[in-house]
Amino acid sequence: MLKIKYLSHSSFILDDGKHSIIIDPFLTGNPNCKMKIEDVKVDYVVLTHAHGDHIGDCKQIAKQNNATVIAVNELANYAASEGLNAFNMHIGGAYKFPFGRLKFTIAHHGSSLPNGQYMGSPAGVLITIDGKTIYHTGDTGLFLDMKLIGELDKVDLMCVCIGDCFTMGIDDAVKAVEFVNPELAIPMHYNTFPVIETDPFEFKEKVEKKLGKKARVMEFGETITI
């Protein structure tokens, strides 16, 4: 069984009992994250892009676990330059890792370090582990090609940004769920800062009533099994 832990913001830990992956490890400076960096035990760190609220504590977590950082080429090169184990990929490409398959998708956003250094294209990511496929949208606006993502891969869990201002808001996120057609949708990237405050239960209600799909609002720090 695959365990999904929602740390808050856009950070999740996937654990199949043999392998553990953290996505966008923003812990330090995150008012909603209850987990301490030293308690993170993972084999891989997956980054969707380089903004501070996504690259977060990647360096410390990767070093303390001797974990491999998986990212698009420019961001992976940066991770390697910081002395981390890095695996370079890019959008549209997939690779089979010991845990399963990972593929980066497009995302309409930006990607630069807090100092402004360009870090390549932002991305979403499809991770297939323990027979389940998770689509983490990364930070993105709505785009029609999400339909193709849902057609090419049967998505069991979609982690979708809803906070507006920098990403999709609730109504666009609901349309994204319609396009991808996952078994379960979980909102993310909200209520961390004042400008992205929104009601995740509004998203849940609209997904269920408008689309007849399953949605769940995960509490910060909560773990579910799929």
N, C-alpha and C positions, 0 to 999 in steps of 0.2 A: 504493500500500500504506500502511496506517495503522500508525504506530509508537506503541507504548505503553511509556512509561518509568515504572517504579515507584520513586519516591523513598524510600518507606518510610511507615509509619503509614497515613494515608489519602490521601496525596498522589501524584498521577499527572500525567504530561504526555502529551497526545495530540497527534500531529503527522502531518498528511497531506501534508506537503511544501509546502503553501501557507499553512496556518493552524496555529497552535499554541495549545493550551489547557492551563493548569495547574489542577488541582482541589485545593482545600484545602491551600494552600502552607505547610505547617508545616516549616520548615527550621531556624531558629534555636532552640536548646534541644532539638532532636530528636537523641538520641544515635545514631540509625541512619541519618540522612541524610548522604550523602557529597557532595551538590551544594551549591555556594556560591550565595548569592543573586545575586551579580553575573553568574553564568554562566547564569541563567535568561533565556531569550529567548522570550517568548510574546506573543500578541495578545489573549488573554482570560484572566481569572482567574474561575473558577467556585467559589462558596462554598456549601457545604451548610448551614452554620450558623456561629454566631459564637464558639463556644468557642475558647480560645486555641490548642489543638492542631489547629485547622482554619482559622481566619482567619489565624493564623500571621503570615507575612511579606507578606501581601496588599498592604499599603500601599506598601512599598518596591518590590516586584516590579511592581506596577501603574504606579507613578510612573516607574521607570527604563525601562519598555517603552512608556509611554503606552498601556497596555492597558486594556480595558474590563472592569470587574467586573460579573459577572452573578450576581444573588442575589435572594432573596425581598424584597418591598417594603421592609420596615423595615431590613433589613441593607443593601440597596442605597442607601437614603436616608442611612444612616450613612456609607457609603463616599463618597457624593457630598459629604457635609458635611466630609469629610477632604480634599477637593480632588481626588478621583479621578473618572475617567469611570465612570459606573455605568449599568447597564440594569436597570430594575425589572421583576420578574416575581412570580408567586406559584404556589402549589401547584395542579396541575391544568391550568395554562396552558402553552402551547407557543408558540415563536416561531422563525421561520426566519432564521438569521444567515448571513453569507457562508460560514461553514464547514459549515452544515447546520442541522438542527433540534435545539432543546433544550427539554426539558419537565421541570418539577419535579414530584416525587411526594411523597406523605406520608412521614414518618418519625416514629417514636415515640421522642422524645428531648426535649431542651431546646435553647434558644438564647439565650445572653446573653454579653456581653463579659466579660473577666476582672474588670472592676469591678462586675459584676452587672447592668449596664444591659440591659434586655430588647431583643431583636433580632428579634422575630417568631417564626414557626414554623420548626422544623428541617425539612430536606427531604432527599430523595434526588433523583437527577437522571438523566434519560435524554438522552444526547447521540448524535445520528446524524451521523457525519462519514465521508466517503469511502465511503459505502454501508454502513457498519457501525454498529450501535447498541450503545452501552455503557451499562449500568445501574450507577451508583455508588450504593450504598444509603445513603450518609451514615452517621451514627451512628443506629442504630435497634434496637428490639426486633423480634421476629418479628410479622408481622401477616398476616392471611388475604388481604387485598387484594393482596398480592404476586402472587397467582394472576391477578388482572386485569391487572397490569402485564405479565406474560408473555403473556397472551392478546391484549392490544391492540398490543403491540410485539414483534417477533421480536428477542430479545436475543442478540447475538453474544458479548458479554463481560459478565460480572457481577462487579463488585468488591464483595465482601461482607465485612462486619465479623465477626470471630470471637473477639475478645479477652475476652468476658464482662465481668462487673462493671458496666460502663457501657453495653454493647451486647449483641447476641446472643453466646452462646457457640457452641462448635462444633456441638453437636447441633441447636440452633435454626437455625444458619446452613445446615446441610445441608438442613433442611426448607425453608428459604427458597429454596435452589437447586432443590429439587423443585418448588416453587410456580412459580418464574419460568421454569424449563426453558431456561437459556441454552446456547449452544454450548460455552462455556468459562467456568469459575468460577475466580476468583483471590481468595484470602483477603487481608484487610487489617485494620488497626487491632489489632495484636497486638505484644507483646514490646518496646514502647516504654518502658513503665513496669512495675514489679514486679506491680502489680495486674492487668495484662492480659497476663501471660506465659502462653503456651499453645503447643501444638505444631501448626503449620500443616500438617504432613504427616499428622497424624491426620485433619484436615479433608479433605485430598486423598484419603486412602484411603477414608474413609466416602462421599464423593461418588462415587467410582469404583465401589466395591463395592456400596453400597446402592442407588445410583441409576443406575449404568451411564453416568454422565456424565463429561465431561472436566473435570479440575481441574489447576491448575498453581500451584506455589509459586514466586513470583518472588523472586529475590534483591534486596536493597536496592540500588537503582541500576541494575538490569537493564532492558534494552529488548527487547521482542518485537515482531514484526510480525504483523498479522492481516489 
